[in-house]
Amino acid sequence: MLMFTPFSNTLLISPKLIVIFLVVQVLQGLEVATNCVDDMDEWLGIFNVKLRHMREDIQSIETRNNKLEVQSVNNKALIAELDKLVERFRFPSEYASCLTGSQFDEASVPQYVEACEWLTNALHGLEVPNLDSTFANIRAVREKRAELGILKATFVRKASEFLRICFATLVDFMINDKNYFSQRGQLKKPDHADLRYKCRTYARLLQHLKVKMQIKSKSPLLCLSHSNNFVTAHSQILDGNCLGPLRKAYCSSLNSLLRREAHEFANELRASTKVSKTPNTWLETFTSGNQSANNADTSAVSDAYAKMLTIFVPLLVDESSFFAHFMCFDVPGLAPPRDESGSYDADDADDDDDDDDDEDADDDDDDDTNNVDQGSRPVHDNDSKAGKNSPDLLALNEALQDLLDGIQEDFYVLVDWAYKIDPLRCISLHGVTERYLSGQKSDAARFVRVLLGDLESKISMQFSRFVDEACHQIERSERNARQTGVLPYIPRFATLATRMEQYIQGQSRDLVDLAYTKFVSPVLSLVSIMFVTLERLSQVEPKYAEIFLLENYAAFQNSLYDLANVVPTLAKFYHQASEAYEQACQRHLSMIIYFQFERLFQFAKKIEDLMFTISPEEIPFQLGLSKMDLRKTLKSSLTGVDKSIAAMYKKLQKNLTCEELLPSLWDKCKKEFLDKYDSFAQLCAKIYPTETIPSVTEMRDLLASM
């Protein structure tokens, strides 16, 4: 820019022009500056637009990068899930031959179990929630699930058929081998150790056929070779519906074996028990006079029955418990099969039968017959309540019915055999059965409890049959025998009661008390019938009635005195007989006394009757009761009183068949006479104070001297 200096010319310029020039210069500079500012503003606007576009481009790039990153992560996760899903689709070649093979091989059962576990886990892995619901409905998963379902159905069908054949084969092998059963001259205790060991081989296979939610549950039956390993089952197991036919097949096969064992054992037990038979008609037997048959020792019968229970009750309980575990019944409080020591060790569960193969069951006599709760344990209250509501409990009871049904027949035959030999042995049999029955508490022992209860009922029924027959014999004896003296069944009943007391064991006290009630009630009712009969026959021989009663009641008391002191039921009947005896004595002695001194005591009776209506002073003035009448009565009755008393003794002795009763009856007669005479003397002293009669002391001395 060209600048002008005011001092560069010599010409003088006015200050005003200089100012104008300067202003113009300043304005020009301002214009230039304004233009620069406008240009800069325009540039800044352009820069702002470019920066905004750049920011938008950067934001768009960041958004695209984020989407790509998320997509990359999702793709990796999807690939991982698909890899897992593909892994679930993988069919291991080592399991292919097991699951798709045409036949089962017993030696390859462990491989079948492993394949079964894989199939179980594979099916479980393709179900929600183990598989995401997004994958659960895709076509590949549905197709794979359908493929595994077909494989499962095929495997279950083959496994079920294999197990059914195995059960039948194992049992048939034992049935065809006579060494497993009792033979002539040799009792054989059933031994199922081999059978259970082989069955445990298939326990884990059966576990996978059970529909049951169970997390890390340790089952003793699954511990054949992995006793410390836990077996995990899932809610989706192979097929629970196949367990029904398998259970029926097992029950049918084992039922045949148990019935054969019980039948052979019972037959040999009866054949090896040598004991003489006692007739069950006890009244006719005692009438014969030879009581050796009745005194024969028949304890071998009770021992044989006890041995049958000792061998088979624990066996049946253990078989029931083993079956409940082996066939996967979900029953709370269920005890596992015990080992030989009585403990419930899962590791040694296959040792619950004897390790030694004793051929003779006689070695088992040392077993404690009171140990009747083998194979069972107490069930807690909570377990018991839960068990009653368990859906498997009803199925278990039905299965046990099939498993053990029919075995009771050999027990019944044994009871009938014992009854035929000695009916009274029903008492000891009842006690033994009651002890075993009280020891069965577990749910698996339900059928055994039913069996023992039926046995107890049958024993009671047989004993009631014997009691009824004895009662009928009493009735027939009463109708046929001449009613004089002591009836024959009175002392024989005492002998019978003594034998019954000797046979009492355990809870059979109630059975015997009931028998006493049935026995003695007919006796007492028979006495009532005899009273009626004697009333009917009184026109012919009324004087024998009271003698007959008192002799029989006395015989009843004498024969049962010792037993009545220790048996409350008999004591009650003893007291009833005692009261009836006293009443009969009172009536009979009164009759004898009145027969000899009728006029004397009739005179006293007239006085007693009048004392209710008139005063004592007026009685001597009544017709027939004057002092003169009193003197006549005393003279006729007490003259030769010693002869009258002697005649009274002879009359008491004459019709009495039991001479041992005479002393006591004579003492009662003298006491009764003195009591009556004392009453007569007191009346005379009151009504006739001036009259003299023989004193009571004189009469007592006279009776004592005779």
Buried (B, 14 or more C-beta within 10 A) or exposed (E): EEEEEEEEEEEEEEEEEEEEEEEEEEEEEEEEEEEEEEEEEEEEEEEEEEEEEEEEEEEEEEEEEEEEEEEEEEEEEEEEBEEEBEEBBEBEEEBEEBBEBEEBEEEBBBBBBBBBBBBBBBBBBBBEEBBEEEBBEEEEBEEBBEEBEEBBEEBBEBBBBBBBEBBBEBBEEBBEEEEBBBEEEEBBBBBBBBBBEBBBBBBBBBBBBBBBEBEEEEBBBBBBEEBEEEBEBBEBBBBEEBBEEBBBBBBBBBBBBBBBBBBBBBBBBBEBBEBEEBBBBBBEBBEEEEEEEBEBEBBBBBBBBBBBBBBBBBBBBBBBBBBBBBBBBBBBBBBBBBBEEEEBBBEBBBBBBBEEEEBEBEEBEEEEBEEBBBBBBEBEEEBBEBBEEBEBBEBBBEBBBBBBBEBBEBBBBBBEBBBBBBBBBBBBBBBBBBBBBBBBBBBBBBBBBBBBBBBBEBBBEBBBBBBEBBBEBBEEBBEEEEBEBBBBBBBBBBBBBEBBBEBBBBBBBEBBBBBBEBBBEBBBEBBEBBBEBBEEBEEEEEBBBBBBBBBBBBBBBBBBEEBBEEBEBBBBBBEBBBEBBEBBBBEBBBBBBBEBBEEBBEBBEBBEEBBEEEEBEEBBEEEEBBEEBBBEBBEEBBEEBEEBBEBBBEBBEEBBEBEEBBEEBBEBBBEBBBEBBBBBBEBBEEBBEEEEBEEBEEBBEBBEEE
